[in-house]
Amino acid sequence: MKKNEILLLIVCFLIGFALRFYTFDKKSLWIDEIFTYNDSRDGLIEHLKLLNRDPADLIHPPLFFCMTHLFYPFDKPERDLRIIPLIFGVLSIPAIYFLSRLFSPIIALPCTISLSFMTYHIALSQDGRFYSMLMFLGMMGTYFFMKHLITLKKRYLLLNALFFVLSFYTSYGAIPFILFSQMLWFYQMNNSYKKPHFSSFLILNAFILLLCLPWILFISLIHHKSAFNVDLSDMGPLWTILSNMLNDWVPFLPLTTISVVLLALFPILSKNKRNAVLLLGILVLPVLFIYFFCKSTNFQHYFSSKYLINFLPLFFITIFLSIDSIEPKCGQLGKYFNLRILFITLFILSNMIILPLYYRGEKQDLRSLVNFLKSELRDGDKIYIYSELYIPGMLHYFGIHPKTRYHYIVTQYKDYDKKRFESTIPMIVENKRCTIFYSNVFSTKYVEDRNRLWIIAEKPFAEYLKNRFPCILKGFFDGSFSIYRKFPSDVSMYLFLYGPAALNEKHAIDIPKSLF
């Protein structure tokens, strides 16, 4: 490594740290972070006992939550739940440098600079979930894997297996990466390529399986007691999934289009077409595998690029290797246009458009919503929520915490064919009795007793209420930078006061536009 390169790496690290540390503890917790709060209250032994009693909560492995438990009792959850993601998000900057350098020294700094300024990765580093940790562990595992391919030394296999196993205990999202990264056994590192021994393949996978076996046996023994809780949202079309992934990793149409062209040209212009096809296969095949697996098993869950965050470093590596293979073909144009610098500049500019809006925005401002309600609620008020996903976050900020991962709320069906249902949550807020209602059908029966009704809705339902019912908009609570199907997703909340008496209320507002 040259001195200038070391200096630039340090600068990237400091910039990346500053961008990820800034406002990391200022935003409200959103629904996924509420689940982190609930899952991280217990240590490992208590966590396992809970899962044995209620396997429906077995939706994620325990490593991340046990690490987050170190900060329990979470005096400031908005800070404490995000410390681990922040640490691993920052460590990912030097990690991608050393990993990409193994593929080609010339792409190490471009990959590092891109990740340092990437708004998507900044958001995940400030999110109280395991995604930045998962990506870091995947990078370290791949780093030692590639070191083994270069040197054929067995000790690198053991380190590779260790990091892959840790990623498995962090999230089941590591499984596709562990499986498809095996394609790198056929990758030719350099001209002095040494063919790895088949025994190395057996040692690596036997070690991974051996260390993962205790958890596999544990979930096999208890899974029959109850079905896992899953989101019943549809994955959506395959084209939409791929489009959303590109939107998250290379935002805005010009950058997305250029990236697709670079990926398409890579196997055509690369000197080592075998390596190019392998890298593209590692990026594309996991998406196809997960999509068709879920479709064939009728497993319903929305899809997000964060579930494949492990593949992001290889995405950057593939993009810049493609640029490296194209530049010699540019001829005289290469003297005037440096494709690598142009791509990095466009990438940074695209992310700098989003970043200020991200800092201003919220992922889901449940804290402000509940604080506003606390100041406005009267005895006997009712609260109707449009989405059940509001319940855990609202109850958290009302100070009502579940004994397990979820609040177990009784659901009553209102007709014989069970198409209409309703859940009721009575509570006392600052000595005022009020009730939260959640139903898939909104009804005027909630105001028949003349009590005030608060309605919390997303934008489509908010516009419907505004035009069809006697209600006024009392509050807007930002959620324009959530990470659901794509980044950013808008889950902003609109608070209405309903009923004839509401029309006499003051301080009504208009429906605002989202930040992004």
C-alpha positions as CSV (number, residue, x, y, z in Angstrom):
1,M,0.0,0.0,0.0
2,K,1.3,3.4,-0.9
3,K,1.3,6.3,1.6
4,N,-1.2,8.3,-0.5
5,E,-3.5,5.3,-0.6
6,I,-3.3,4.9,3.2
7,L,-4.1,8.5,3.7
8,L,-7.1,8.3,1.4
9,L,-8.3,5.3,3.3
10,I,-8.1,7.1,6.6
11,V,-10.0,10.1,5.1
12,C,-12.7,7.8,3.8
13,F,-12.9,6.2,7.2
14,L,-13.3,9.5,9.0
15,I,-15.8,10.8,6.5
16,G,-17.8,7.6,6.7
17,F,-17.8,7.7,10.5
18,A,-18.9,11.3,10.5
19,L,-21.8,10.7,8.1
20,R,-23.0,7.6,10.1
21,F,-22.6,9.2,13.5
22,Y,-24.4,12.4,12.6
23,T,-28.0,12.3,14.1
24,F,-27.8,8.5,14.5
25,D,-29.7,8.7,17.9
26,K,-32.1,11.5,17.0
27,K,-34.8,9.7,15.0
28,S,-37.7,8.0,16.5
29,L,-37.7,4.2,16.7
30,W,-39.6,2.6,13.8
31,I,-41.5,-0.7,13.8
32,D,-38.5,-3.0,13.1
33,E,-36.5,-1.3,15.9
34,I,-39.4,-1.8,18.3
35,F,-39.0,-5.5,17.6
36,T,-35.3,-5.2,18.3
37,Y,-36.1,-3.6,21.6
38,N,-38.4,-6.4,22.6
39,D,-36.0,-9.1,21.4
40,S,-33.0,-7.6,23.1
41,R,-34.4,-7.3,26.6
42,D,-33.3,-10.9,27.5
43,G,-29.9,-12.5,27.6
44,L,-29.1,-15.7,25.7
45,I,-30.5,-18.2,28.3
46,E,-33.7,-16.2,28.8
47,H,-34.0,-15.8,25.0
48,L,-33.7,-19.5,24.4
49,K,-36.3,-20.3,27.1
50,L,-38.7,-17.8,25.6
51,L,-38.2,-19.3,22.1
52,N,-38.8,-22.8,23.6
53,R,-42.1,-21.6,25.1
54,D,-43.2,-19.6,22.0
55,P,-41.5,-20.7,18.8
56,A,-43.6,-18.2,16.8
57,D,-41.0,-15.6,17.9
58,L,-38.2,-17.6,16.3
59,I,-38.0,-15.3,13.3
60,H,-34.3,-14.4,13.7
61,P,-31.2,-16.0,15.2
62,P,-30.1,-14.6,18.6
63,L,-26.5,-13.2,18.1
64,F,-27.4,-9.6,17.3
65,F,-30.0,-9.4,20.0
66,C,-27.7,-10.8,22.6
67,M,-25.0,-8.3,21.7
68,T,-27.6,-5.5,21.8
69,H,-28.6,-6.8,25.3
70,L,-25.3,-5.6,26.6
71,F,-26.8,-2.0,26.6
72,Y,-29.9,-3.1,28.5
73,P,-32.0,-1.6,30.2
74,F,-31.8,0.9,27.2
75,D,-31.9,4.2,29.1
76,K,-32.1,5.9,25.7
77,P,-33.3,3.3,23.2
78,E,-32.9,5.6,20.2
79,R,-29.1,5.5,21.0
80,D,-28.6,2.1,22.6
81,L,-30.3,0.0,19.9
82,R,-28.2,1.6,17.2
83,I,-24.7,1.4,18.7
84,I,-23.9,-2.1,17.3
85,P,-25.1,-1.3,13.8
86,L,-23.1,2.0,13.9
87,I,-19.9,0.2,14.9
88,F,-20.2,-2.4,12.1
89,G,-21.3,0.1,9.6
90,V,-18.1,2.1,10.2
91,L,-15.9,-1.0,10.2
92,S,-17.4,-2.0,6.8
93,I,-15.5,0.9,5.2
94,P,-12.0,-0.5,5.7
95,A,-13.3,-4.0,5.3
96,I,-14.5,-3.3,1.7
97,Y,-11.2,-1.8,0.9
98,F,-9.2,-4.9,1.9
99,L,-11.7,-7.2,0.3
100,S,-11.9,-5.4,-3.1
101,R,-8.1,-5.0,-3.1
102,L,-7.8,-8.8,-3.3
103,F,-9.8,-8.7,-6.6
104,S,-7.8,-5.8,-8.0
105,P,-5.8,-3.2,-6.2
106,I,-7.0,-0.5,-8.6
107,I,-10.6,-0.8,-7.5
108,A,-10.0,-0.8,-3.8
109,L,-10.3,3.0,-3.3
110,P,-13.3,3.5,-5.7
111,C,-15.3,0.8,-3.8
112,T,-14.3,2.4,-0.4
113,I,-15.2,5.9,-1.5
114,S,-18.6,4.7,-2.9
115,L,-19.6,2.9,0.3
116,S,-18.4,5.8,2.5
117,F,-20.9,8.2,0.8
118,M,-23.7,5.7,0.2
119,T,-26.9,7.0,1.8
120,Y,-28.5,3.5,1.8
121,H,-25.6,2.1,3.8
122,I,-25.6,5.2,6.1
123,A,-29.3,4.5,6.8
124,L,-28.7,0.9,7.7
125,S,-25.8,1.9,9.9
126,Q,-28.2,4.1,11.9
127,D,-30.9,1.4,12.0
128,G,-31.3,-0.7,15.1
129,R,-31.3,-3.9,13.1
130,F,-28.6,-6.4,12.2
131,Y,-28.0,-5.5,8.5
132,S,-24.8,-3.6,8.8
133,M,-23.4,-6.3,11.1
134,L,-24.4,-9.0,8.6
135,M,-22.7,-7.2,5.7
136,F,-19.5,-6.8,7.7
137,L,-19.4,-10.5,8.7
138,G,-20.0,-11.5,5.1
139,M,-17.2,-9.3,3.9
140,M,-14.7,-10.7,6.4
141,G,-15.7,-14.2,5.6
142,T,-15.2,-13.5,1.9
143,Y,-11.9,-11.8,2.5
144,F,-10.5,-14.9,4.2
145,F,-12.0,-17.1,1.5
146,M,-10.2,-15.2,-1.2
147,K,-7.0,-15.3,0.8
148,H,-7.2,-19.0,0.8
149,L,-7.7,-19.1,-3.0
150,I,-4.5,-17.0,-3.3
151,T,-2.4,-18.9,-0.8
152,L,-4.2,-22.3,-0.3
153,K,-3.4,-22.0,3.4
154,K,-5.9,-23.9,5.5
155,R,-6.0,-21.4,8.4
156,Y,-7.9,-18.9,6.2
157,L,-10.6,-21.5,5.7
158,L,-11.2,-21.7,9.4
159,L,-11.4,-17.9,9.7
160,N,-13.7,-17.9,6.7
161,A,-16.0,-20.5,8.3
162,L,-16.0,-18.6,11.6
163,F,-17.3,-15.4,10.0
164,F,-19.8,-17.2,7.9
165,V,-21.1,-19.0,11.0
166,L,-21.4,-15.7,12.9
167,S,-23.3,-14.3,10.0
168,F,-25.7,-17.3,10.2
169,Y,-26.3,-16.7,13.9
170,T,-27.0,-13.0,13.0
171,S,-29.6,-13.6,10.3
172,Y,-31.0,-16.3,8.1
173,G,-30.3,-13.9,5.3
174,A,-26.7,-15.2,5.4
175,I,-27.8,-18.5,4.1
176,P,-28.1,-17.5,0.4
177,F,-24.7,-15.8,0.6
178,I,-23.0,-18.8,2.2
179,L,-24.5,-21.0,-0.5
180,F,-23.9,-18.9,-3.6
181,S,-20.4,-17.6,-2.5
182,Q,-19.3,-21.2,-3.0
183,M,-19.2,-20.3,-6.7
184,L,-16.0,-18.4,-5.9
185,W,-14.2,-21.7,-5.7
186,F,-14.0,-21.4,-9.5
187,Y,-12.8,-17.8,-9.5
188,Q,-9.2,-17.3,-10.9
189,M,-7.5,-14.8,-8.6
190,N,-4.5,-14.0,-10.8
191,N,-2.2,-15.4,-13.5
192,S,-0.5,-17.7,-11.0
193,Y,-3.9,-19.3,-10.2
194,K,-3.6,-22.4,-8.0
195,K,-6.5,-24.8,-8.3
196,P,-7.9,-25.3,-4.8
197,H,-8.1,-28.9,-3.5
198,F,-11.5,-30.6,-3.1
199,S,-10.5,-31.3,0.5
200,S,-10.6,-27.6,1.2
201,F,-14.2,-27.4,0.0
202,L,-15.1,-30.3,2.4
203,I,-13.2,-28.8,5.3
204,L,-14.9,-25.4,4.9
205,N,-18.4,-26.6,4.6
206,A,-18.0,-29.3,7.3
207,F,-16.8,-26.7,9.7
208,I,-19.7,-24.4,8.9
209,L,-22.2,-27.2,9.2
210,L,-20.7,-28.4,12.5
211,L,-20.9,-24.9,14.1
212,C,-24.4,-24.2,12.8
213,L,-25.7,-27.6,13.8
214,P,-26.6,-26.7,17.4
215,W,-29.0,-24.0,16.3
216,I,-30.4,-26.1,13.4
217,L,-31.2,-28.9,15.9
218,F,-32.7,-26.4,18.3
219,I,-35.1,-24.9,15.8
220,S,-35.9,-28.4,14.4
221,L,-36.9,-29.6,17.9
222,I,-39.2,-26.7,18.7
223,H,-40.6,-25.5,15.3
224,H,-43.4,-28.0,15.4
225,K,-44.9,-26.4,18.4
226,S,-46.1,-23.3,16.5
227,A,-45.9,-21.7,13.1
228,F,-43.6,-18.8,12.6
229,N,-45.1,-15.4,12.4
230,V,-44.5,-14.0,8.9
231,D,-45.6,-11.0,7.0
232,L,-48.3,-12.1,4.6
233,S,-47.5,-9.4,2.1
234,D,-46.9,-10.5,-1.5
235,M,-43.3,-10.4,-2.8
236,G,-44.4,-8.7,-6.0
237,P,-43.2,-9.3,-9.6
238,L,-39.6,-10.3,-10.2
239,W,-38.9,-7.3,-12.3
240,T,-40.0,-5.0,-9.5
241,I,-37.7,-6.8,-7.0
242,L,-34.7,-6.3,-9.3
243,S,-35.6,-2.7,-10.1
244,N,-36.0,-1.9,-6.4
245,M,-32.6,-3.4,-5.6
246,L,-30.9,-1.2,-8.3
247,N,-32.9,1.8,-7.0
248,D,-31.5,1.2,-3.5
249,W,-27.9,0.5,-4.5
250,V,-27.5,2.9,-7.4
251,P,-30.2,5.6,-7.0
252,F,-31.7,7.7,-9.8
253,L,-32.2,6.7,-13.4
254,P,-28.9,7.9,-14.9
255,L,-26.8,6.1,-12.4
256,T,-29.0,3.0,-12.5
257,T,-28.9,2.8,-16.3
258,I,-25.1,3.2,-16.4
259,S,-24.7,0.5,-13.8
260,V,-26.9,-1.9,-15.8
261,V,-24.9,-1.2,-18.9
262,L,-21.6,-1.8,-17.0
263,L,-22.9,-5.2,-15.7
264,A,-24.1,-6.2,-19.1
265,L,-20.8,-5.3,-20.8
266,F,-18.6,-7.0,-18.1
267,P,-18.7,-10.6,-19.5
268,I,-18.3,-9.3,-23.0
269,L,-15.3,-7.0,-22.5
270,S,-13.6,-8.7,-19.6
271,K,-10.3,-10.5,-20.4
272,N,-11.3,-13.3,-17.9
273,K,-14.9,-14.0,-19.0
274,R,-15.1,-16.9,-16.6
275,N,-14.6,-14.6,-13.6
276,A,-17.1,-12.1,-15.0
277,V,-19.8,-14.7,-15.4
278,L,-19.2,-16.0,-11.9
279,L,-19.5,-12.6,-10.3
280,L,-22.7,-11.8,-12.3
281,G,-24.1,-15.2,-11.3
282,I,-23.4,-14.6,-7.6
283,L,-25.4,-11.3,-7.9
284,V,-28.4,-12.5,-9.9
285,L,-28.9,-16.2,-9.0
286,P,-29.7,-15.5,-5.3
287,V,-32.6,-13.2,-6.2
288,L,-34.0,-15.8,-8.6
289,F,-33.5,-18.6,-6.1
290,I,-35.3,-16.7,-3.3
291,Y,-38.1,-15.6,-5.6
292,F,-38.9,-19.0,-7.1
293,F,-38.4,-20.7,-3.7
294,C,-41.0,-18.4,-2.1
295,K,-43.4,-18.8,-5.0
296,S,-43.1,-22.6,-5.1
297,T,-43.6,-22.9,-1.3
298,N,-46.3,-20.2,-1.1
299,F,-44.2,-18.4,1.5
300,Q,-45.5,-14.8,1.5
301,H,-43.3,-11.9,2.6
302,Y,-42.4,-8.6,1.1
303,F,-38.9,-8.5,-0.4
304,S,-36.3,-5.9,0.3
305,S,-32.7,-5.4,-0.9
306,K,-31.6,-5.3,2.8
307,Y,-32.2,-9.1,2.9
308,L,-29.3,-9.5,0.4
309,I,-27.1,-6.8,1.9
310,N,-24.2,-9.4,2.0
311,F,-24.0,-9.1,-1.8
312,L,-23.6,-5.3,-1.9
313,P,-19.7,-5.4,-1.7
314,L,-19.6,-7.9,-4.6
315,F,-21.9,-5.6,-6.5
316,F,-19.4,-2.7,-6.1
317,I,-16.5,-5.0,-7.0
318,T,-18.3,-6.2,-10.1
319,I,-19.1,-2.6,-11.2
320,F,-15.6,-1.3,-10.9
321,L,-14.0,-4.4,-12.4
322,S,-16.3,-3.8,-15.4
323,I,-15.1,-0.2,-15.6
324,D,-11.5,-1.5,-15.4
325,S,-12.1,-3.8,-18.3
326,I,-13.8,-1.1,-20.4
327,E,-11.2,1.7,-20.0
328,P,-8.5,0.0,-22.2
329,K,-11.1,-0.2,-25.0
330,C,-11.8,3.5,-24.9
331,G,-8.7,4.5,-26.9
332,Q,-8.2,8.2,-27.3
333,L,-11.3,9.0,-25.3
334,G,-9.6,7.5,-22.3
335,K,-7.1,10.5,-22.3
336,Y,-10.0,12.9,-21.7
337,F,-12.5,10.9,-19.7
338,N,-11.7,8.8,-16.8
339,L,-14.6,6.4,-16.5
340,R,-13.8,5.5,-12.9
341,I,-13.8,9.0,-11.7
342,L,-16.9,9.9,-13.7
343,F,-18.8,7.0,-12.2
344,I,-17.6,7.8,-8.6
345,T,-18.6,11.5,-9.1
346,L,-22.1,10.6,-10.4
347,F,-22.5,8.1,-7.6
348,I,-21.6,10.6,-4.9
349,L,-23.8,13.3,-6.4
350,S,-26.7,11.0,-6.6
351,N,-26.3,10.1,-2.9
352,M,-25.7,13.7,-1.9
353,I,-29.1,14.6,-3.3
354,I,-30.8,12.0,-1.0
355,L,-28.6,12.4,2.1
356,P,-29.8,15.9,3.3
357,L,-33.4,14.7,2.9
358,Y,-32.6,11.5,4.9
359,Y,-31.1,13.5,7.8
360,R,-34.2,15.7,7.9
361,G,-36.7,12.9,7.5
362,E,-37.8,10.0,9.8
363,K,-38.2,6.3,9.2
364,Q,-41.5,6.3,11.2
365,D,-42.0,9.1,13.7
366,L,-44.0,7.1,16.2
367,R,-42.5,9.1,19.1
368,S,-43.9,12.4,18.0
369,L,-47.2,10.8,17.2
370,V,-47.6,9.4,20.7
371,N,-46.3,12.6,22.4
372,F,-48.9,14.6,20.4
373,L,-51.7,12.2,21.4
374,K,-50.6,12.3,25.1
375,S,-51.1,16.1,25.0
376,E,-54.5,16.0,23.2
377,L,-56.3,12.9,24.5
378,R,-59.4,13.3,26.7
379,D,-61.1,10.8,28.9
380,G,-63.1,8.4,26.7
381,D,-61.3,9.1,23.4
382,K,-60.9,6.4,20.9
383,I,-58.1,5.8,18.5
384,Y,-58.6,4.0,15.2
385,I,-55.5,2.8,13.4
386,Y,-55.4,1.9,9.7
387,S,-52.4,-0.5,10.0
388,E,-51.7,-3.1,12.7
389,L,-48.0,-2.2,12.3
390,Y,-48.6,1.0,14.3
391,I,-49.6,-1.0,17.4
392,P,-46.2,-2.1,18.7
393,G,-44.6,1.3,18.2
394,M,-47.5,3.2,19.7
395,L,-47.7,1.0,22.7
396,H,-43.9,1.2,23.2
397,Y,-44.0,5.0,23.4
398,F,-47.1,4.8,25.6
399,G,-45.0,2.8,28.0
400,I,-46.8,-0.6,27.4
401,H,-44.3,-3.4,26.6
402,P,-45.1,-7.0,25.7
403,K,-43.6,-10.0,27.7
404,T,-42.5,-11.5,24.4
405,R,-41.7,-10.2,20.9
406,Y,-45.4,-9.4,20.2
407,H,-48.4,-8.0,21.9
408,Y,-50.9,-10.8,22.0
409,I,-54.2,-9.0,21.2
410,V,-57.6,-10.7,21.0
411,T,-59.2,-10.4,17.5
412,Q,-63.0,-10.6,17.2
413,Y,-64.6,-11.5,13.9
414,K,-67.7,-9.4,13.1
415,D,-69.3,-11.7,10.5
416,Y,-69.7,-15.4,9.8
417,D,-67.3,-15.7,6.9
418,K,-64.5,-14.0,9.0
419,K,-63.9,-11.3,6.5
420,R,-64.3,-8.4,8.9
421,F,-62.4,-8.4,12.2
422,E,-61.6,-6.0,15.0
423,S,-59.0,-5.8,17.8
424,T,-59.5,-3.7,20.9
425,I,-56.8,-2.4,23.2
426,P,-58.1,-0.5,26.3
427,M,-55.5,1.6,28.1
428,I,-55.0,4.4,30.6
429,V,-52.9,7.3,29.5
430,E,-52.1,9.9,32.2
431,N,-55.2,9.0,34.1
432,K,-57.4,9.2,31.0
433,R,-59.2,6.2,29.7
434,C,-58.9,5.6,26.0
435,T,-59.2,2.7,23.6
436,I,-57.2,1.7,20.4
437,F,-59.2,0.0,17.7
438,Y,-57.8,-1.8,14.7
439,S,-60.1,-3.2,12.1
440,N,-59.9,-4.0,8.4
441,V,-63.1,-2.0,7.8
442,F,-63.6,1.5,9.0
443,S,-67.0,2.2,10.5
444,T,-68.9,5.3,11.9
445,K,-70.0,3.1,14.8
446,Y,-66.9,4.4,16.7
447,V,-68.5,7.8,17.2
448,E,-72.0,6.7,18.0
449,D,-71.5,7.4,21.7
450,R,-70.4,11.0,20.8
451,N,-66.9,10.4,22.1
452,R,-64.0,11.8,20.0
453,L,-62.3,9.5,17.5
454,W,-58.7,9.9,16.4
455,I,-57.8,8.2,13.2
456,I,-54.2,7.3,12.2
457,A,-53.8,6.6,8.5
458,E,-51.3,6.4,5.7
459,K,-51.6,8.8,2.8
460,P,-54.1,6.9,0.5
461,F,-56.5,6.4,3.3
462,A,-55.9,9.9,4.6
463,E,-57.0,11.5,1.3
464,Y,-60.1,9.2,1.3
465,L,-61.0,10.4,4.8
466,K,-60.4,14.0,4.0
467,N,-62.8,13.9,1.1
468,R,-65.5,11.6,2.4
469,F,-65.9,12.2,6.2
470,P,-66.4,15.1,8.6
471,C,-62.9,15.0,10.0
472,I,-59.9,17.4,10.2
473,L,-56.2,16.7,9.9
474,K,-54.5,17.5,13.2
475,G,-51.0,16.2,12.7
476,F,-48.5,14.9,10.1
477,F,-45.8,12.5,11.3
478,D,-43.0,11.8,8.9
479,G,-42.0,8.4,7.7
480,S,-40.5,9.2,4.3
481,F,-37.3,7.2,4.8
482,S,-38.3,3.7,5.8
483,I,-36.7,0.7,4.2
484,Y,-39.5,-1.6,3.1
485,R,-39.7,-2.8,-0.5
486,K,-37.3,-0.1,-1.6
487,F,-35.3,2.8,-0.1
488,P,-36.8,5.2,0.6
489,S,-40.4,4.0,1.3
490,D,-42.9,6.5,2.5
491,V,-44.9,5.3,5.6
492,S,-45.8,8.8,6.9
493,M,-48.7,8.9,9.3
494,Y,-51.7,11.3,9.2
495,L,-53.7,12.0,12.4
496,F,-57.3,13.0,12.0
497,L,-60.0,14.0,14.5
498,Y,-63.3,12.6,13.4
499,G,-66.9,13.6,14.0
500,P,-69.2,16.7,13.9
501,A,-67.5,18.2,16.9
502,A,-64.2,17.9,15.2
503,L,-65.2,20.5,12.6
504,N,-65.3,23.1,15.4
505,E,-61.7,22.2,16.4
506,K,-59.0,24.7,15.7
507,H,-55.4,24.2,14.4
508,A,-56.4,21.9,11.4
509,I,-53.6,21.5,8.8
510,D,-53.5,20.5,5.1
511,I,-52.1,17.2,3.9
512,P,-48.4,18.0,3.3
513,K,-46.2,16.5,0.6
514,S,-43.6,13.9,1.5
515,L,-40.0,14.9,1.8
516,F,-38.9,12.6,-1.0
